[in-house]
Amino acid sequence: MYCSMGQGVVLFFALCVIGSVVLAAEDRVTVGGKLFEEHCSACHSIEKGINEFGPSLYGIVGRHAASIQEYGYSAAIKASGIVWTEENIKRYLRNPQTEIRCHGVVMGRMKECLGIKMSFRGFADPKEADAVLSYLKSIGTTP
């Protein structure tokens, strides 16, 4: 097959771009793994069925909140009704304390329960939240 010099240059650059996109995705997973280790691993396992202070995050993407039967979730998470979509996870990772709230009636009065167990304040840099999400997506899928 014949390829002109101009076509060869275009093909070369196209392959470089594709390669850098793949490398960038791998880098996000690596960076996300390091951020997870630094900020999350003290409380969360990435092994299926292994809960620690926080629930296992294996297969978190696509999972319903408070769906692991063996874990004692806070009232706020139980009442949230959310599914851990990529967007919900990113938003949560940015500011967990304000993302999950619930309301209930206690003795005739409205009670707001802010009580999530997680003390982590979140990633100020959205790129860090994206990297952790990339890592979480790489460790398991919801059955």
Backbone as CSV, one residue per row, in Angstrom:
resi,resn,N_x,N_y,N_z,CA_x,CA_y,CA_z,C_x,C_y,C_z
1,MET,0.841,-1.172,0.000,0.000,0.000,0.000,0.887,1.237,0.000
2,TYR,0.521,2.200,-0.788,1.312,3.419,-0.912,0.750,4.502,-0.008
3,CYS,1.628,5.202,0.675,1.237,6.270,1.586,2.152,7.461,1.318
4,SER,1.550,8.600,0.992,2.369,9.787,0.744,2.962,10.295,2.049
5,MET,3.973,11.138,1.925,4.630,11.706,3.101,3.623,12.471,3.957
6,GLY,2.746,13.240,3.345,1.746,14.018,4.079,0.782,13.118,4.832
7,GLN,0.336,12.024,4.185,-0.561,11.087,4.852,0.153,10.387,6.009
8,GLY,1.421,10.077,5.817,2.197,9.425,6.868,2.342,10.312,8.087
9,VAL,2.548,11.616,7.864,2.682,12.559,8.966,1.370,12.663,9.721
10,VAL,0.260,12.759,8.973,-1.060,12.843,9.595,-1.331,11.586,10.416
11,LEU,-1.028,10.414,9.842,-1.227,9.150,10.548,-0.371,9.100,11.814
12,PHE,0.876,9.541,11.714,1.762,9.562,12.871,1.176,10.408,13.996
13,PHE,0.734,11.619,13.670,0.165,12.499,14.689,-1.139,11.952,15.252
14,ALA,-1.947,11.320,14.411,-3.190,10.715,14.899,-2.881,9.610,15.905
15,LEU,-1.901,8.784,15.608,-1.518,7.723,16.539,-0.940,8.294,17.828
16,CYS,-0.218,9.397,17.731,0.314,10.041,18.935,-0.808,10.557,19.816
17,VAL,-1.825,11.163,19.208,-2.959,11.685,19.972,-3.707,10.544,20.645
18,ILE,-3.969,9.472,19.896,-4.670,8.316,20.471,-3.848,7.732,21.609
19,GLY,-2.555,7.602,21.402,-1.679,7.073,22.451,-1.662,7.959,23.680
20,SER,-1.668,9.269,23.488,-1.642,10.161,24.650,-2.959,10.145,25.395
21,VAL,-4.070,9.940,24.692,-5.372,9.834,25.360,-5.397,8.574,26.225
22,VAL,-4.910,7.452,25.696,-4.850,6.209,26.465,-3.914,6.387,27.653
23,LEU,-2.762,7.002,27.412,-1.817,7.238,28.497,-2.424,8.152,29.549
24,ALA,-3.145,9.193,29.125,-3.774,10.111,30.076,-4.782,9.371,30.943
25,ALA,-5.557,8.458,30.346,-6.531,7.675,31.125,-5.804,6.790,32.136
26,GLU,-4.711,6.158,31.704,-3.932,5.321,32.626,-3.332,6.175,33.735
27,ASP,-2.857,7.362,33.386,-2.299,8.267,34.390,-3.357,8.666,35.404
28,ARG,-4.600,8.930,34.942,-5.673,9.300,35.863,-5.938,8.177,36.853
29,VAL,-5.925,6.946,36.380,-6.146,5.798,37.269,-4.997,5.702,38.276
30,THR,-3.762,5.874,37.817,-2.600,5.811,38.712,-2.658,6.927,39.752
31,VAL,-2.919,8.145,39.293,-3.018,9.282,40.214,-4.185,9.067,41.170
32,GLY,-5.314,8.601,40.643,-6.478,8.327,41.481,-6.192,7.273,42.527
33,GLY,-5.427,6.259,42.167,-5.038,5.220,43.122,-4.186,5.784,44.248
34,LYS,-3.272,6.680,43.890,-2.430,7.310,44.915,-3.265,8.208,45.829
35,LEU,-4.182,8.974,45.241,-5.055,9.837,46.047,-5.960,8.998,46.946
36,PHE,-6.474,7.888,46.397,-7.306,6.988,47.194,-6.506,6.457,48.381
37,GLU,-5.293,6.011,48.107,-4.435,5.467,49.171,-4.192,6.516,50.252
38,GLU,-3.949,7.740,49.828,-3.632,8.820,50.758,-4.844,9.299,51.562
39,HIS,-6.010,9.385,50.924,-7.167,10.023,51.566,-8.311,9.076,51.939
40,CYS,-8.371,7.909,51.342,-9.569,7.068,51.491,-9.321,5.699,52.099
41,SER,-8.128,5.150,51.893,-7.879,3.747,52.253,-7.867,3.482,53.755
42,ALA,-7.724,4.505,54.564,-7.758,4.286,56.014,-9.144,3.820,56.458
43,CYS,-10.162,4.170,55.690,-11.544,3.821,56.070,-12.249,2.899,55.078
44,HIS,-11.810,2.899,53.824,-12.510,2.130,52.789,-11.618,1.067,52.179
45,SER,-12.189,-0.090,51.962,-11.541,-1.176,51.239,-11.991,-1.108,49.784
46,ILE,-11.169,-1.648,48.900,-11.576,-1.796,47.499,-11.808,-3.267,47.176
47,GLU,-11.814,-4.095,48.212,-12.062,-5.522,48.030,-13.546,-5.809,48.212
48,LYS,-14.065,-6.625,47.339,-15.481,-6.998,47.399,-15.777,-7.691,48.730
49,GLY,-16.797,-7.201,49.428,-17.248,-7.820,50.663,-16.447,-7.462,51.905
50,ILE,-15.432,-6.633,51.770,-14.614,-6.250,52.923,-14.959,-4.814,53.307
51,ASN,-15.746,-4.679,54.367,-16.105,-3.354,54.876,-15.194,-3.015,56.043
52,GLU,-14.851,-1.757,56.146,-14.043,-1.282,57.258,-14.876,-0.222,57.973
53,PHE,-14.281,0.873,58.423,-15.075,1.933,59.030,-16.090,2.437,58.009
54,GLY,-15.680,2.533,56.747,-16.567,2.853,55.632,-16.837,1.583,54.845
55,PRO,-17.869,1.608,54.014,-18.189,0.405,53.222,-17.159,0.162,52.125
56,SER,-17.100,-1.063,51.646,-16.245,-1.392,50.514,-16.669,-0.546,49.317
57,LEU,-15.694,-0.069,48.576,-16.000,0.725,47.380,-15.842,-0.088,46.103
58,TYR,-15.662,-1.387,46.258,-15.613,-2.263,45.086,-16.959,-2.184,44.373
59,GLY,-16.943,-1.867,43.104,-18.177,-1.821,42.320,-19.097,-0.671,42.677
60,ILE,-18.559,0.407,43.199,-19.390,1.529,43.644,-20.125,2.208,42.487
61,VAL,-19.508,2.298,41.318,-20.134,3.003,40.197,-21.361,2.224,39.732
62,GLY,-22.521,2.864,39.826,-23.782,2.242,39.437,-24.541,1.602,40.584
63,ARG,-23.940,1.557,41.755,-24.568,0.923,42.909,-25.509,1.912,43.605
64,HIS,-26.581,1.402,44.171,-27.489,2.221,44.978,-26.837,2.509,46.321
65,ALA,-27.013,3.734,46.806,-26.469,4.102,48.109,-27.078,3.204,49.182
66,ALA,-26.288,2.865,50.180,-26.720,2.057,51.334,-27.203,0.666,50.945
67,SER,-26.582,0.081,49.935,-27.064,-1.214,49.434,-26.266,-2.424,49.930
68,ILE,-25.203,-2.220,50.659,-24.460,-3.353,51.211,-25.117,-3.727,52.538
69,GLN,-25.723,-4.892,52.583,-26.496,-5.318,53.750,-25.659,-5.422,55.023
70,GLU,-24.382,-5.777,54.874,-23.528,-6.015,56.034,-22.927,-4.739,56.612
71,TYR,-23.301,-3.587,56.101,-22.696,-2.340,56.577,-23.747,-1.462,57.239
72,GLY,-23.403,-0.819,58.330,-24.310,0.063,59.063,-24.192,1.502,58.590
73,TYR,-24.979,1.852,57.601,-24.938,3.196,57.023,-25.601,4.222,57.941
74,SER,-25.245,5.482,57.762,-25.896,6.571,58.487,-27.316,6.760,57.948
75,ALA,-28.147,7.404,58.743,-29.526,7.693,58.325,-29.547,8.548,57.063
76,ALA,-28.601,9.459,56.946,-28.555,10.348,55.780,-28.332,9.565,54.492
77,ILE,-27.396,8.631,54.501,-27.127,7.825,53.302,-28.319,6.922,53.008
78,LYS,-28.872,6.303,54.031,-30.032,5.421,53.829,-31.198,6.167,53.197
79,ALA,-31.404,7.404,53.627,-32.549,8.178,53.141,-32.283,8.880,51.813
80,SER,-31.055,8.882,51.358,-30.702,9.677,50.176,-31.366,9.187,48.895
81,GLY,-31.510,7.871,48.756,-32.127,7.317,47.554,-31.311,7.496,46.286
82,ILE,-30.047,7.860,46.405,-29.263,8.101,45.197,-28.606,6.822,44.688
83,VAL,-28.253,6.878,43.433,-27.446,5.844,42.795,-26.083,6.481,42.575
84,TRP,-25.033,5.733,42.832,-23.686,6.259,42.679,-23.271,6.281,41.213
85,THR,-23.857,7.218,40.472,-23.452,7.443,39.089,-22.107,8.171,39.101
86,GLU,-21.466,8.241,37.965,-20.191,8.952,37.891,-20.358,10.399,38.342
87,GLU,-21.418,11.046,37.901,-21.650,12.443,38.272,-21.894,12.589,39.776
88,ASN,-22.695,11.701,40.348,-22.949,11.757,41.793,-21.676,11.516,42.601
89,ILE,-20.856,10.587,42.151,-19.599,10.309,42.857,-18.682,11.522,42.792
90,LYS,-18.547,12.118,41.604,-17.682,13.295,41.479,-18.159,14.428,42.385
91,ARG,-19.459,14.664,42.390,-20.009,15.731,43.235,-19.759,15.415,44.715
92,TYR,-19.977,14.177,45.100,-19.766,13.746,46.477,-18.297,13.883,46.881
93,LEU,-17.395,13.485,46.011,-15.970,13.574,46.308,-15.498,15.015,46.467
94,ARG,-16.191,15.945,45.840,-15.832,17.363,45.962,-16.245,17.924,47.322
95,ASN,-17.409,17.485,47.848,-17.888,18.041,49.114,-18.895,17.092,49.756
96,PRO,-18.411,16.004,50.365,-19.314,14.982,50.908,-20.257,15.501,51.987
97,GLN,-19.813,16.455,52.759,-20.631,16.921,53.888,-21.913,17.618,53.445
98,THR,-21.917,18.232,52.285,-23.120,18.950,51.841,-23.918,18.200,50.787
99,GLU,-23.400,17.103,50.280,-24.102,16.388,49.213,-25.181,15.438,49.725
100,ILE,-25.035,14.907,50.913,-26.000,13.935,51.429,-26.702,14.533,52.639
101,ARG,-27.981,14.718,52.514,-28.809,15.222,53.605,-30.136,14.480,53.566
102,CYS,-30.772,14.370,54.695,-32.093,13.754,54.709,-32.997,14.539,55.652
103,HIS,-34.260,14.342,55.488,-35.241,15.026,56.330,-36.211,13.985,56.878
104,GLY,-36.592,14.144,58.111,-37.557,13.235,58.713,-38.325,13.961,59.800
105,VAL,-39.425,13.406,60.168,-40.238,14.011,61.222,-39.902,13.323,62.535
106,VAL,-39.496,14.093,63.519,-39.181,13.570,64.842,-40.047,14.331,65.837
107,MET,-40.966,13.632,66.477,-41.857,14.231,67.472,-42.535,15.491,66.927
108,GLY,-43.038,15.390,65.718,-43.791,16.490,65.134,-42.963,17.612,64.546
109,ARG,-41.653,17.526,64.600,-40.810,18.584,64.042,-39.925,18.019,62.940
110,MET,-39.598,18.861,61.985,-38.675,18.443,60.931,-37.270,18.360,61.495
111,LYS,-36.603,17.313,61.175,-35.229,17.142,61.634,-34.356,16.903,60.407
112,GLU,-33.348,17.719,60.237,-32.409,17.500,59.144,-31.281,16.644,59.682
113,CYS,-31.006,15.539,59.008,-29.903,14.705,59.486,-28.728,14.860,58.535
114,LEU,-27.685,15.451,59.023,-26.475,15.671,58.247,-25.456,14.581,58.520
115,GLY,-25.841,13.615,59.317,-24.906,12.667,59.900,-24.294,11.646,58.992
116,ILE,-23.456,12.041,58.056,-22.672,11.024,57.365,-21.454,10.729,58.219
117,LYS,-20.975,9.520,58.148,-19.836,9.116,58.966,-18.515,9.659,58.434
118,MET,-18.473,9.918,57.141,-17.214,10.288,56.511,-16.782,11.689,56.931
119,SER,-15.590,11.775,57.483,-15.087,13.068,57.946,-14.267,13.799,56.882
120,PHE,-13.939,13.126,55.803,-13.148,13.736,54.725,-13.901,14.927,54.147
121,ARG,-13.225,16.040,53.992,-13.870,17.271,53.526,-14.030,17.342,52.021
122,GLY,-13.336,16.517,51.282,-13.486,16.501,49.831,-12.259,17.024,49.109
123,PHE,-12.240,16.801,47.814,-11.141,17.258,46.960,-11.506,18.622,46.392
124,ALA,-10.722,19.636,46.710,-10.974,20.984,46.199,-10.732,21.047,44.692
125,ASP,-9.794,20.261,44.210,-9.454,20.249,42.791,-10.315,19.207,42.076
126,PRO,-11.165,19.640,41.129,-12.018,18.680,40.424,-11.226,17.612,39.669
127,LYS,-9.999,17.907,39.272,-9.168,16.908,38.588,-8.826,15.757,39.527
128,GLU,-8.653,16.066,40.803,-8.380,15.004,41.775,-9.607,14.127,41.963
129,ALA,-10.786,14.736,42.050,-12.024,13.953,42.159,-12.206,13.078,40.927
130,ASP,-11.913,13.623,39.739,-12.003,12.842,38.498,-11.026,11.672,38.515
131,ALA,-9.824,11.912,39.018,-8.817,10.842,39.075,-9.257,9.727,40.019
132,VAL,-9.800,10.090,41.181,-10.278,9.068,42.118,-11.438,8.301,41.501
133,LEU,-12.331,8.985,40.804,-13.423,8.298,40.106,-12.860,7.316,39.077
134,SER,-11.861,7.732,38.310,-11.242,6.825,37.325,-10.686,5.589,38.018
135,TYR,-10.068,5.786,39.155,-9.542,4.657,39.914,-10.675,3.747,40.390
136,LEU,-11.715,4.337,40.950,-12.842,3.525,41.456,-13.485,2.738,40.309
137,LYS,-13.571,3.324,39.143,-14.140,2.606,37.989,-13.258,1.434,37.583
138,SER,-11.964,1.518,37.874,-11.039,0.465,37.451,-11.017,-0.732,38.390
139,ILE,-11.609,-0.626,39.579,-11.465,-1.698,40.569,-12.631,-2.659,40.656
140,GLY,-13.679,-2.430,39.949,-14.785,-3.381,40.009,-16.039,-2.830,39.376
141,THR,-16.902,-3.733,39.078,-18.182,-3.338,38.502,-19.293,-3.888,39.359
142,THR,-20.392,-3.179,39.385,-21.541,-3.631,40.156,-22.124,-4.872,39.498
143,PRO,-22.382,-5.932,40.280,-22.904,-7.177,39.702,-24.280,-7.008,39.110
